[in-house]
Amino acid sequence: MGQRGNVGQWSGDVPVGLSAWSKLAANVVRPTDLSGGGSVLAPPAIGSPSAYRVGSGVDNEYFLLEYRTPEGWDAGLKRWDAGFAAGGGLAIWHVDEYAQNNDDPTHKMVDLEEADGLPRLDTDDDTPAARTMLFYSLDGRVGGTRFDDATSPHARRYGDAATGVVIDPVGAAQAGGISFSYTAPNPVGYPGDDCTSAPDVVLAPGGERTLAESLVQASGGDTPDLCAPLTKTGWYRVTPQRTGRLTVEASGFDTVVAVLGGSCADLTTLGCNDDIDSTGPRTSAASRSGAASRSGSCSAATAPVARRRHRSPAGSRSPRATRCRSERAWRRAARSRCCRCRSARAARRSRA
């Protein structure tokens, strides 16, 4: 949970439960994305895995919220933290996927926003119940029940930019869950995070479409076995207007593209390619007029489906650009490259 990583040793019996980010990275939990404003009754994270994600205004930074209680894997923490001793509370994690690790205590990849504003997880203060890491309502508590740009800890991004995020109020810990209200003004999540939510890509006969975006907040674990093990996936749906061949190309290191056909409940892999260097992979499959295709670069629901998955380390900053082309467009591009090569050779011969 912090740089020292020994918080579970107080109980002497079991390690503490995984954080919301660890469960997200392991595809154990897919967080509920919060936007706009509203109220939530969050169930305990132990026993019914759940988490909530709030955007910061940039892809790589976001907040994860979960209700942690002194039971199961977290039972020993009630001897060590006042929040757990009081029955549990809301844990708020500040995540920066570009930070790579937690080596720098002033800019961690995954940082618990300690509710009392005291960064004791990065110090040698091991006094039992001397801290309050969790947000909750209780008379005489150490920490507050509000989290925003002006509180301590605060909801600002690294670099001190305001996010406009407000978590207030946080209710009392109860067996059925903990309530909290939120204001979440920023976009969050990934629009094509699964097959059923794949956005449509309009592709005219002989045309191509380039998509450039980040998969930092995409999830994974929802595809059939492909040609490489992957973690994050983006989906697109392409319905060809003419029978022919659909080609999908992705740029960026450690990226895979696939074309799949069928319904979301019964997909068949039609083509798949893993990149072997930094140039990115390319794959293609026959496409039938009117049949939808899905992909992580392009995607579909009832016919060929192309899909891209991103396997890069969390700190990768480069967006994944995907190009969907008809075979006719590829032939035109190949002829153009060939003409340029012949022209260059002719120029060299004339100089010689």
DALINKA-V623889 format. One record per helix or strand. SS is the DSSP state (helix for helix, strand for strand). FROM is the first residue (numbers start at 1). LEN is the number of residues. If there is no record, write none. Layout:
SS & FROM & LEN
SS & FROM & LEN
This chain:
helix & 7 & 4
helix & 20 & 6
strand & 32 & 3
strand & 36 & 7
strand & 44 & 1
strand & 52 & 4
strand & 61 & 8
helix & 72 & 8
helix & 82 & 4
strand & 89 & 8
helix & 97 & 3
strand & 110 & 3
helix & 120 & 3
strand & 135 & 1
strand & 147 & 1
strand & 166 & 5
strand & 174 & 1
strand & 177 & 8
helix & 195 & 3
strand & 199 & 3
strand & 208 & 6
strand & 232 & 8
strand & 244 & 8
strand & 255 & 9
strand & 266 & 9
strand & 282 & 6
strand & 292 & 4
strand & 299 & 1
strand & 306 & 5
strand & 320 & 7
helix & 327 & 25
